[in-house]
Structures are given as C-alpha cells and as structure tokens.
Amino acid sequence: MIITSGRPERVVSGMRPTGRLHLGHYHGVLKNWVNLQHEYECFFFVADWHALTTHYEEPNVISENIQDMVIDWLAAGIDPGSTTLFIQSRVPEHAELSLLLSMFMPLGRLERVPSFKDQQEKLRERDLATLGFLGYPLLQAADILIYRAGLVPVGEDQVPHIELTREVARRFNHLYGREPGFEEKAEVAIVKMGKKSAKMYRSLRTAFTEQGDHEALARAHALLDDQKNLTLGDKERLFGYLEGGGRVILVEPEARLTAASKVPGLDGQKMSKSYNNTIKLRDDPERLEKTLRAMPTDPARVRRTDPGEPGKCPVWQFHLIYSNEEVRNWVEEGCTTAGIGCLDCKGPLIDALLKEQNTLRKRAEPYVNDPGLVRNIISDGCERAREVAEETMREVRENMGLDWN
C-alpha cells in the first residue's frame, strides 16, 4: 500500500532523446506508460538535460530526436488528453531545484550511486569526468520531487536512484520543514477540517504515533487528500504532523517496479542501439521484413534437415513475445524435428511484427503529416508542468529563506 504523503496518484517518468526508439523501448517502457495513464495523473518528459550528461558533444543528435521520440510515444498509445507531455529544459524549475538540493547533498553520496562507476565503465569512449554526470542522480531527484510524485515506474537497476530521491526529500524536510509555530499552525488547520473530520484525524494520528498503526496512517493520508477546504500548505503541514515531525514539503516517492524488458536484439543480445541490433518503431515494412528474414537462427541448423533447439535461437525469443501458444508449439515441434525450416519459423513472426508496426504508423500519421500538432501538445504540456513545478518551488524558496522582497 502506498502511504507516501502528498499525491500517490501522480506518476513521473522521462526518456532521453539519444536515438530513434526501438522495440525494447516499446515493450520495456512505453506499454507500461500506456497502462499507467489510465490509473494515475502522469507526467512524461523528454529528458534532454539528462541526455547532455553523456552526449554533451552531440547536441544535434538530441534536438533531431525529440520530435521523432514524442511521435513514437503517441504512436504507442500515449494520450495527450490525459497525460502531461513536456520537455525537461522548457521547465527551468527542474534546474533550480537541482541546484538548491546540491547545497546540502554530500558529494560522497553521489559517488556511491551504483550507476556512476558502472556507466563510466560502459561508456569509456566518452569523457564522463564531469560535474553534470556526477550530479545527474540529483537532477533526477529534482525531476521527481518537483511534481510531488507518489510513484515512479523504474526497472530494478534504477531502484537505488529512487532511494536516493527519498533520502533527499527526508533531508530537505528535516532541514527546512520545521517552521516556527508548526504545532500551533497544525492545530488551526485541523479545526478547518470540520468537527467530524477533525475528530477522525486526531484519532488516526493517535493510533499511528502511539500504537504504530500504519493502516491508520494510510487512512489519515486519504482523509487529508479528500479535504477541499484546506490550502496546500495546511495539507502538507498536517501530513508532517501525522508522523510527529515537521511539515512535509517534498514528498518521498515509491518505486513502481516494472518487468524488465525481455526483447532480444537481432543477434540475440539485449536490444540496444549500442549493439546495432535494434528494430525501430515505425520501421519501413520492406526493410523490416528483409531484416527479419536475414536474422540469424540456431547455428546448429546448417542444413534444412538438421534439427535445432529453439532456446538457442534469437528468433524463438521473439516468438515468446509475439506468438500465441499454438504457434509456439508448432515452432518448437517443427524446429526440434527439422519438420520446418528457419524461414517457415519466421513467417508468423514477420506477420505479427508487420501488423504491429502498421498500427503504430497509422497512429503516428497525423503527427508526421502535421508537426505543428506535436509542438502544440508539447507547448501545452510545458505550460501545465511549469504551473505545478512553480507551485512546489514557491514553497521551497520560502522555506530556504529565498523569498525576500
């Protein structure tokens, strides 16, 4: 159960525009986004600043890929009417919050983020001894915290980043959430709730602070979320008062684990642009079919009459994604007995991929024909994102003593 204070119904996620999207992105990220948009208030952003942390010498690559990437999102089924789509660099509050968080963030903690050394090792050809690369987990924390998101969809390898984000939120609230007269202001806010709700709030608070009842804490969070006559400041104050601490300004998010992408590349390795083994979204049908027909299979099947093992064939991994049980049984039987050839095996797979790609191209067609539609969607999304981000930053500045005028 999500018991983070603030907005557990809000989701934030981003993607770096460093190349054309492929089937790995589609099955590993975009399908999950499409499902989340029906359950939560979603903010999905083009992480162009993050792209600069590793591709700072290739600005053209970043700018050229933004339009195509957003069209791929829309082609995958992201609904701009129910989600907020925006570009990170168009919301400068992200950078401001990242800077302010860096004022109290220990340098050693950033150096211990697992992906810091890992990415430096994987990307040896790039000079990543930069402040931007070291600080990207903090920028990522700002991306999340500025929208007071309750949930962040990530793969298992990204969980340490969410833990860091939670640490940052706790440290910020500890340093800046203890306003003068906090308890008196909290009591005034309780009265504003009305007699019935105030009585319930006090009862739930007692159950948690005296008995450690986490279910009571979750019910109290739900009670506060339903209050219409409290200001945002009063709500955040009462969220903090529930746990006996100060005012909650930045929300600790929860990681929403997503299944790791199982999409193999054309060579059987994980599909990745760096391996040059990808199938792009909205690929040309003729090129796609030609690519799939040339895809390597089980090396033991030198001749048509040689039996094979599906588990050793990259094509089989695609069947696990795209084929139903009947087709998979046919492939497994035919391969192990040499009853079918490799081109026969690829036939149903080619049909399934062409059908899927056709659907993606049809969804993308209006945006490809009229790029202004994408610009309008992004413009509206940036405006919405800035409104929410600025709301958070007003409180951050006030509590950090930066609101003098």
C-alpha positions as CSV (number, residue, x, y, z in Angstrom):
1,M,0.0,0.0,0.0
2,I,1.3,3.5,-0.9
3,I,1.4,5.6,2.2
4,T,3.6,8.5,1.0
5,S,2.2,11.9,1.9
6,G,1.2,14.1,-1.0
7,R,0.0,12.7,-4.3
8,P,0.4,8.9,-4.7
9,E,-1.8,9.1,-7.7
10,R,0.8,11.2,-9.6
11,V,3.4,9.4,-11.7
12,V,6.6,11.0,-13.3
13,S,8.9,9.4,-15.8
14,G,11.2,10.5,-18.6
15,M,13.2,9.3,-21.5
16,R,16.5,10.6,-23.0
17,P,16.4,11.6,-26.7
18,T,19.6,10.0,-27.8
19,G,18.3,8.0,-30.7
20,R,15.3,6.5,-32.5
21,L,13.1,4.4,-30.2
22,H,13.0,0.6,-30.8
23,L,11.0,-2.4,-29.7
24,G,13.0,-2.6,-26.5
25,H,11.6,0.8,-25.5
26,Y,8.2,-0.1,-26.7
27,H,7.8,-3.3,-24.7
28,G,10.0,-2.2,-21.7
29,V,8.7,1.3,-21.1
30,L,6.0,2.6,-23.4
31,K,3.5,-0.1,-22.9
32,N,3.8,0.4,-19.2
33,W,3.3,4.2,-19.6
34,V,0.1,3.5,-21.6
35,N,-1.3,1.4,-18.8
36,L,-0.3,3.9,-16.1
37,Q,-2.1,6.8,-17.8
38,H,-5.4,5.1,-17.2
39,E,-4.8,4.8,-13.5
40,Y,-2.8,7.9,-12.5
41,E,-2.1,11.5,-13.3
42,C,1.0,11.1,-15.4
43,F,3.9,13.5,-16.3
44,F,6.1,12.1,-19.1
45,F,9.0,14.2,-20.2
46,V,11.8,14.4,-22.8
47,A,14.9,14.3,-20.6
48,D,17.2,16.4,-22.8
49,W,19.3,17.7,-19.9
50,H,19.9,14.1,-18.9
51,A,21.0,13.4,-22.5
52,L,23.6,16.1,-22.3
53,T,25.2,14.4,-19.3
54,T,26.6,11.7,-21.6
55,H,26.1,13.2,-25.1
56,Y,27.2,16.8,-24.5
57,E,29.3,16.8,-27.6
58,E,26.4,15.8,-29.8
59,P,23.7,18.5,-29.5
60,N,22.3,17.8,-33.0
61,V,21.5,14.2,-32.1
62,I,19.4,15.4,-29.1
63,S,17.5,18.1,-31.0
64,E,16.8,15.9,-34.0
65,N,15.4,13.0,-32.0
66,I,12.9,14.9,-29.8
67,Q,10.2,15.2,-32.5
68,D,10.5,11.5,-33.5
69,M,10.6,10.3,-29.9
70,V,7.4,12.2,-29.0
71,I,5.7,10.9,-32.1
72,D,6.7,7.4,-31.1
73,W,5.1,8.0,-27.7
74,L,1.9,9.0,-29.4
75,A,2.1,6.1,-31.8
76,A,2.4,3.7,-28.8
77,G,-0.9,5.0,-27.4
78,I,0.1,7.8,-25.0
79,D,-3.0,10.1,-24.8
80,P,-2.0,13.8,-24.7
81,G,-5.5,14.5,-23.4
82,S,-4.9,12.5,-20.2
83,T,-1.2,12.9,-19.7
84,T,1.2,15.9,-19.5
85,L,4.0,15.6,-22.1
86,F,6.8,18.1,-21.9
87,I,10.5,18.8,-22.4
88,Q,12.6,19.0,-19.3
89,S,14.7,22.0,-20.4
90,R,11.5,24.0,-21.0
91,V,10.7,23.8,-17.3
92,P,13.8,25.6,-15.7
93,E,12.4,24.9,-12.2
94,H,14.0,21.4,-12.6
95,A,17.4,23.0,-12.7
96,E,16.7,25.4,-9.9
97,L,15.6,22.7,-7.6
98,S,18.6,20.5,-8.5
99,L,20.9,23.4,-7.7
100,L,19.2,24.1,-4.3
101,L,19.3,20.4,-3.4
102,S,23.0,20.3,-4.2
103,M,23.6,22.8,-1.5
104,F,23.2,20.1,1.2
105,M,23.9,16.9,-0.8
106,P,27.1,15.2,0.4
107,L,29.5,14.6,-2.6
108,G,30.4,11.2,-1.3
109,R,26.8,10.0,-1.5
110,L,26.6,10.8,-5.2
111,E,29.9,9.0,-5.9
112,R,28.4,5.9,-4.3
113,V,25.4,5.7,-6.6
114,P,25.9,2.3,-8.3
115,S,25.3,3.5,-11.9
116,F,28.0,6.2,-11.6
117,K,31.0,3.8,-11.9
118,D,29.0,1.4,-14.0
119,Q,28.2,3.9,-16.7
120,Q,31.7,5.3,-16.7
121,E,33.0,1.7,-17.3
122,K,30.4,1.0,-20.1
123,L,31.0,4.4,-21.8
124,R,34.8,4.5,-21.8
125,E,34.9,6.2,-25.1
126,R,33.2,9.3,-23.6
127,D,34.8,11.6,-21.1
128,L,32.3,11.4,-18.2
129,A,34.5,13.0,-15.6
130,T,32.1,16.0,-15.4
131,L,30.1,17.6,-12.7
132,G,27.0,17.1,-14.8
133,F,27.4,13.4,-15.0
134,L,28.2,13.1,-11.3
135,G,25.1,15.2,-10.4
136,Y,22.6,13.5,-12.8
137,P,21.0,11.4,-10.0
138,L,20.4,14.7,-8.1
139,L,18.8,16.2,-11.2
140,Q,16.7,13.0,-11.5
141,A,15.6,13.5,-7.9
142,A,14.6,17.1,-8.7
143,D,12.6,15.8,-11.7
144,I,10.5,13.7,-9.4
145,L,10.3,15.8,-6.3
146,I,9.2,18.9,-8.1
147,Y,5.9,17.2,-9.0
148,R,5.4,15.7,-5.6
149,A,5.0,12.3,-7.4
150,G,4.0,9.3,-5.3
151,L,5.0,6.7,-7.8
152,V,8.0,6.4,-10.2
153,P,8.0,3.5,-12.7
154,V,11.5,2.0,-12.9
155,G,13.4,-1.2,-13.6
156,E,15.2,-2.9,-10.8
157,D,18.5,-1.3,-11.7
158,Q,17.0,2.2,-11.1
159,V,15.7,1.5,-7.6
160,P,18.9,3.0,-6.0
161,H,18.0,6.3,-7.7
162,I,14.6,6.3,-6.1
163,E,16.1,5.5,-2.7
164,L,18.4,8.5,-3.2
165,T,15.4,10.6,-4.0
166,R,13.7,9.6,-0.8
167,E,16.9,10.4,1.2
168,V,17.0,13.9,-0.4
169,A,13.3,14.5,0.4
170,R,13.8,13.4,4.0
171,R,16.9,15.6,4.5
172,F,15.2,18.6,2.9
173,N,12.1,18.2,5.1
174,H,14.3,17.8,8.2
175,L,16.3,20.9,7.4
176,Y,13.5,23.2,6.2
177,G,10.2,21.7,7.4
178,R,10.4,22.9,11.0
179,E,8.7,26.3,10.7
180,P,8.2,28.5,13.8
181,G,4.9,27.7,15.5
182,F,4.4,24.5,13.5
183,E,2.2,22.7,16.0
184,E,0.0,25.7,16.6
185,K,-0.5,26.1,12.8
186,A,-1.2,22.4,12.5
187,E,-3.9,22.6,15.2
188,V,-5.5,25.6,13.5
189,A,-5.6,23.6,10.2
190,I,-7.2,20.7,12.0
191,V,-10.1,22.9,13.1
192,K,-10.6,24.0,9.5
193,M,-11.5,20.4,8.6
194,G,-14.8,20.4,10.5
195,K,-15.7,18.6,13.7
196,K,-16.2,15.1,12.2
197,S,-13.1,15.1,10.1
198,A,-11.0,16.7,12.8
199,K,-12.1,14.1,15.3
200,M,-11.2,11.3,12.9
201,Y,-7.8,12.9,12.0
202,R,-6.9,13.1,15.7
203,S,-7.9,9.5,16.3
204,L,-5.9,8.2,13.4
205,R,-2.9,10.3,14.4
206,T,-3.0,8.9,17.9
207,A,-3.3,5.3,16.5
208,F,-0.2,5.8,14.5
209,T,2.0,7.8,16.9
210,E,1.1,5.8,20.0
211,Q,0.5,2.3,18.5
212,G,2.4,2.4,15.2
213,D,-0.7,1.6,13.2
214,H,0.4,2.1,9.6
215,E,-3.1,1.4,8.3
216,A,-4.3,4.3,10.4
217,L,-1.6,6.4,8.8
218,A,-2.8,5.4,5.3
219,R,-6.4,6.3,6.2
220,A,-5.3,9.6,7.6
221,H,-3.5,10.4,4.3
222,A,-6.7,9.5,2.4
223,L,-8.7,11.7,4.7
224,L,-6.4,14.7,4.0
225,D,-6.4,14.1,0.3
226,D,-10.2,14.5,0.3
227,Q,-10.3,17.8,2.2
228,K,-11.4,20.6,-0.1
229,N,-11.3,23.5,2.4
230,L,-7.6,23.2,3.2
231,T,-4.8,25.1,1.5
232,L,-1.9,23.1,0.0
233,G,0.3,24.4,2.8
234,D,-2.2,23.3,5.5
235,K,-2.3,19.8,3.9
236,E,1.4,19.4,3.8
237,R,1.6,20.7,7.4
238,L,-0.9,18.1,8.5
239,F,0.9,15.3,6.6
240,G,4.0,16.1,8.7
241,Y,2.1,16.5,11.9
242,L,0.7,12.9,11.5
243,E,4.1,11.4,12.0
244,G,5.2,13.8,14.7
245,G,7.7,15.7,12.6
246,G,7.7,18.9,10.7
247,R,5.9,20.0,7.6
248,V,6.3,17.7,4.6
249,I,7.4,19.9,1.7
250,L,9.0,17.4,-0.6
251,V,7.3,14.0,-1.0
252,E,9.1,10.7,-0.7
253,P,8.2,8.7,-3.8
254,E,7.7,5.0,-4.1
255,A,9.4,2.9,-6.9
256,R,6.9,1.2,-9.1
257,L,8.8,-1.8,-10.3
258,T,8.2,-2.7,-14.0
259,A,9.1,-6.0,-15.6
260,A,12.5,-6.0,-17.2
261,S,12.3,-5.9,-21.0
262,K,12.8,-9.3,-22.5
263,V,13.1,-8.1,-26.1
264,P,16.2,-9.5,-27.7
265,G,18.2,-7.8,-30.4
266,L,18.6,-9.2,-33.9
267,D,21.7,-11.0,-32.7
268,G,20.2,-12.5,-29.5
269,Q,21.8,-9.9,-27.2
270,K,19.6,-7.4,-25.4
271,M,18.2,-4.9,-28.0
272,S,20.3,-1.8,-27.8
273,K,21.4,1.0,-30.1
274,S,25.0,0.5,-29.0
275,Y,24.9,-3.1,-30.2
276,N,23.4,-2.1,-33.6
277,N,20.8,-4.8,-33.3
278,T,17.5,-2.9,-33.0
279,I,14.2,-2.9,-34.8
280,K,12.9,0.6,-34.8
281,L,9.4,1.6,-34.1
282,R,7.5,2.6,-37.3
283,D,10.1,0.9,-39.4
284,D,9.7,0.6,-43.2
285,P,7.7,-2.6,-43.9
286,E,10.1,-3.8,-46.7
287,R,13.2,-3.2,-44.7
288,L,11.6,-4.8,-41.6
289,E,10.7,-8.0,-43.5
290,K,14.1,-8.2,-45.1
291,T,15.8,-7.7,-41.7
292,L,13.8,-10.5,-40.1
293,R,14.4,-12.9,-42.9
294,A,18.1,-12.4,-42.6
295,M,18.0,-12.7,-38.8
296,P,20.4,-15.4,-37.5
297,T,19.0,-18.6,-36.1
298,D,20.2,-21.7,-34.2
299,P,23.8,-22.2,-35.5
300,A,23.3,-26.0,-35.3
301,R,20.9,-25.8,-38.2
302,V,23.4,-25.7,-41.0
303,R,21.1,-27.6,-43.4
304,R,17.3,-27.7,-43.7
305,T,17.2,-31.3,-42.4
306,D,19.3,-30.5,-39.3
307,P,17.1,-30.4,-36.0
308,G,17.5,-27.4,-33.8
309,E,17.0,-26.1,-30.3
310,P,14.6,-23.1,-30.0
311,G,16.2,-22.0,-26.8
312,K,19.5,-21.3,-28.7
313,C,17.8,-19.3,-31.4
314,P,17.2,-15.5,-31.2
315,V,14.0,-15.9,-33.3
316,W,12.5,-18.0,-30.6
317,Q,12.7,-15.1,-28.1
318,F,10.6,-13.1,-30.4
319,H,8.0,-15.9,-30.6
320,L,7.7,-15.7,-26.8
321,I,6.6,-12.1,-27.2
322,Y,4.5,-12.1,-30.3
323,S,3.2,-15.7,-30.9
324,N,0.3,-17.5,-29.1
325,E,0.7,-20.9,-27.6
326,E,-0.5,-22.7,-30.7
327,V,2.2,-21.1,-32.9
328,R,4.9,-21.6,-30.2
329,N,4.1,-25.3,-30.0
330,W,4.2,-25.6,-33.8
331,V,7.6,-23.8,-33.9
332,E,9.1,-25.9,-31.1
333,E,7.9,-29.2,-32.6
334,G,9.0,-28.2,-36.1
335,C,12.4,-26.9,-35.1
336,T,13.4,-29.9,-32.9
337,T,12.3,-32.4,-35.5
338,A,13.5,-30.4,-38.6
339,G,9.9,-30.5,-39.7
340,I,10.0,-26.8,-40.7
341,G,12.8,-24.6,-42.0
342,C,14.0,-21.4,-40.4
343,L,12.2,-19.2,-42.9
344,D,9.0,-21.2,-42.1
345,C,9.5,-20.4,-38.5
346,K,9.9,-16.7,-39.2
347,G,6.7,-16.4,-41.2
348,P,4.2,-15.9,-38.3
349,L,6.7,-13.6,-36.6
350,I,7.0,-11.4,-39.7
351,D,3.2,-11.2,-40.0
352,A,2.8,-10.2,-36.3
353,L,5.5,-7.6,-36.4
354,L,4.2,-6.1,-39.7
355,K,0.7,-5.9,-38.2
356,E,2.0,-4.2,-35.0
357,Q,4.2,-1.7,-37.0
358,N,1.2,-0.9,-39.2
359,T,-0.8,0.1,-36.2
360,L,2.0,2.3,-34.9
361,R,2.4,4.0,-38.2
362,K,-1.3,4.7,-38.5
363,R,-1.4,6.3,-35.1
364,A,1.7,8.4,-35.9
365,E,0.5,9.5,-39.3
366,P,-1.4,12.7,-38.2
367,Y,1.6,13.9,-36.3
368,V,4.1,13.1,-39.1
369,N,1.9,15.0,-41.6
370,D,1.4,18.0,-39.3
371,P,4.4,18.5,-37.0
372,G,2.5,21.5,-35.5
373,L,0.3,19.1,-33.6
374,V,3.3,17.8,-31.7
375,R,4.5,21.3,-31.0
376,N,1.1,22.2,-29.6
377,I,1.0,19.2,-27.4
378,I,4.4,19.9,-26.0
379,S,3.7,23.6,-25.6
380,D,0.5,22.8,-23.6
381,G,2.4,20.2,-21.6
382,C,5.2,22.5,-20.7
383,E,2.8,25.1,-19.5
384,R,1.0,22.6,-17.3
385,A,4.3,21.2,-15.9
386,R,5.6,24.7,-15.1
387,E,2.4,25.6,-13.2
388,V,2.9,22.5,-11.0
389,A,6.7,22.9,-10.7
390,E,6.4,26.6,-9.8
391,E,3.9,25.8,-7.0
392,T,6.5,23.5,-5.4
393,M,9.3,26.0,-5.9
394,R,7.4,28.8,-4.2
395,E,7.3,26.6,-1.0
396,V,11.0,25.5,-1.5
397,R,12.2,29.1,-1.8
398,E,10.1,30.3,1.1
399,N,11.4,27.5,3.4
400,M,15.0,28.0,2.3
401,G,14.8,31.7,3.0
402,L,14.9,32.8,-0.6
403,D,11.6,34.7,-0.7
404,W,12.8,38.1,0.4
405,N,11.3,41.1,-1.5
